[in-house]
């Protein structure tokens, strides 16, 4: 299955955490890393409770394309374990507060082939908000501009052109082939 993942980090050595995530993906059984986008520095959407948005550290974000025979549910479990292994902790509180908390690594499944999945364990594919977020669409357009969203029937390029998100997303200046060891 052709799968696209979003990776982001705004705590610790953000670049090294993204590299560590890709190395871990390469070591996973039944996962093959195909390519990755450039890395973008992105403005936080909201801030953690107690911080102003401009006080929270900006994210490094990218998209990684993989091929896998893993079921989506198992892939999600592995990604959650990877987040934890790389230092992510989920603070107590409401899901809303957790959503905007700073993190060492955030890993989301954007697309799993052309499948549409909605499961009670917080598995929603395509990712429910990907079409509203420049920090997802810009790097996704690097690797799959003509990929069609299976429910919106628009390509990634079209979704990016129509995007109303005004959060800043800028090239990080990091090497383009950063994911190759």
C-alpha positions in Angstrom: 0.0 0.0 0.0 1.2 3.5 -0.9 1.0 5.6 2.3 1.8 9.2 3.1 2.8 10.3 6.6 3.2 13.7 8.1 6.0 14.2 10.6 6.5 17.3 12.8 8.6 18.4 15.8 9.0 21.5 17.8 10.8 20.3 20.9 14.5 19.2 21.3 16.7 18.8 18.2 13.8 19.0 15.7 15.9 18.0 12.7 17.6 15.1 14.4 14.2 13.8 15.6 12.8 13.8 12.1 15.9 11.9 10.9 15.5 9.5 13.8 11.9 8.9 12.8 12.8 8.1 9.2 15.6 5.7 10.4 13.1 4.0 12.7 10.6 3.7 9.8 13.4 2.1 7.7 13.9 -0.5 10.5 10.2 -1.4 10.7 9.3 -4.8 9.3 7.0 -4.4 6.3 7.8 -0.7 5.8 9.8 0.7 2.9 10.6 4.4 2.8 10.1 5.6 -0.8 10.9 9.4 -0.5 10.4 12.4 1.7 9.6 16.1 1.1 11.8 19.0 1.9 11.6 20.1 5.5 9.6 23.2 6.2 9.7 25.5 9.3 6.1 26.2 10.2 4.3 28.6 12.5 2.3 26.9 15.3 -1.5 26.8 14.8 -2.3 27.5 18.4 -0.2 27.6 21.5 0.0 25.4 24.5 -2.1 26.6 27.4 -0.3 29.4 29.2 1.8 30.4 26.1 1.1 33.0 23.4 1.3 31.6 19.9 4.4 33.6 19.1 6.1 32.2 22.2 5.8 28.6 21.2 8.7 27.2 19.1 8.0 26.8 15.4 7.8 23.3 14.0 9.8 21.4 11.5 7.4 19.5 9.2 7.8 17.1 6.3 5.9 14.3 4.5 7.3 10.8 4.1 6.0 8.4 1.5 6.2 4.7 2.4 5.0 1.4 1.0 3.7 -1.1 3.5 1.7 -4.2 3.8 0.7 -3.4 7.4 -2.9 -2.8 8.1 -3.6 0.9 8.9 -4.4 0.1 12.5 -1.1 -1.6 13.1 0.8 1.2 11.3 -0.9 3.7 13.6 0.1 1.7 16.7 3.7 1.6 15.5 3.7 5.4 14.8 2.3 6.1 18.3 5.0 3.8 19.8 7.6 5.7 17.6 6.4 9.0 19.0 6.8 7.7 22.5 10.2 6.2 21.8 11.4 9.6 20.6 10.2 11.4 23.7 6.7 12.4 23.1 4.5 12.5 26.2 0.8 13.1 26.2 0.0 15.5 29.0 -3.3 15.0 30.9 -6.1 17.3 29.9 -8.7 17.7 27.3 -8.1 16.5 23.8 -8.1 20.1 22.7 -5.3 21.1 25.1 -3.3 18.0 24.0 -3.8 18.8 20.3 -1.8 22.1 20.5 0.9 20.9 23.0 4.5 21.1 22.0 6.0 17.7 21.0 9.2 16.0 20.2 7.5 14.1 17.4 4.0 14.1 15.8 3.4 11.3 13.2 0.1 11.1 11.3 -1.2 9.0 8.5 -2.4 11.3 5.8 -3.3 8.8 3.1 -3.4 5.0 3.0 -3.7 4.3 -0.6 -7.1 5.5 -1.7 -8.9 4.0 1.3 -11.3 5.9 3.5 -11.2 4.7 7.1 -12.9 6.0 10.2 -12.4 3.9 13.3 -13.2 4.5 17.0 -9.5 4.4 18.0 -8.9 7.8 16.5 -7.9 6.4 13.1 -9.3 8.7 10.4 -7.9 8.3 6.8 -7.5 10.6 4.9 -6.5 12.7 7.8 -9.5 14.8 8.7 -7.8 18.3 8.5 -5.1 17.8 6.0 -6.9 19.9 3.4 -7.0 22.9 5.8 -3.3 22.9 6.8 -0.5 24.5 4.8 2.1 22.7 7.0 0.8 19.4 5.6 -0.1 20.4 2.0 3.1 22.2 1.1 5.4 19.2 1.9 2.8 16.8 0.5 2.9 18.7 -2.8 6.7 18.1 -3.0 6.2 14.4 -3.3 2.6 13.9 -4.6 1.1 17.0 -6.2 -1.3 15.0 -8.4 -2.5 12.7 -5.7 -6.3 12.9 -5.5 -8.0 13.1 -2.2 -10.5 10.2 -2.2 -13.5 12.1 -0.8 -12.8 15.7 -1.9 -11.9 14.7 -5.4 -9.2 17.4 -5.6 -5.5 16.9 -6.2 -3.0 18.0 -3.5 -1.9 20.8 -5.9 -5.5 22.0 -6.2 -6.1 21.8 -2.5 -2.9 23.8 -1.9 -4.0 26.4 -4.5 -7.4 26.8 -2.8 -6.0 26.9 0.7 -7.1 29.6 3.1 -4.5 28.9 5.8 -2.4 32.0 6.4 0.1 30.4 8.8 3.6 30.8 7.6 5.3 27.8 6.1 8.8 28.5 4.8 11.7 26.3 3.5 13.9 25.3 6.4 17.1 25.6 4.4 18.0 22.0 5.4 19.4 19.7 2.7 16.8 18.4 0.3 17.9 14.8 0.6 18.0 15.0 4.4 16.3 11.6 4.8 19.0 9.6 3.1 21.6 8.1 5.4 
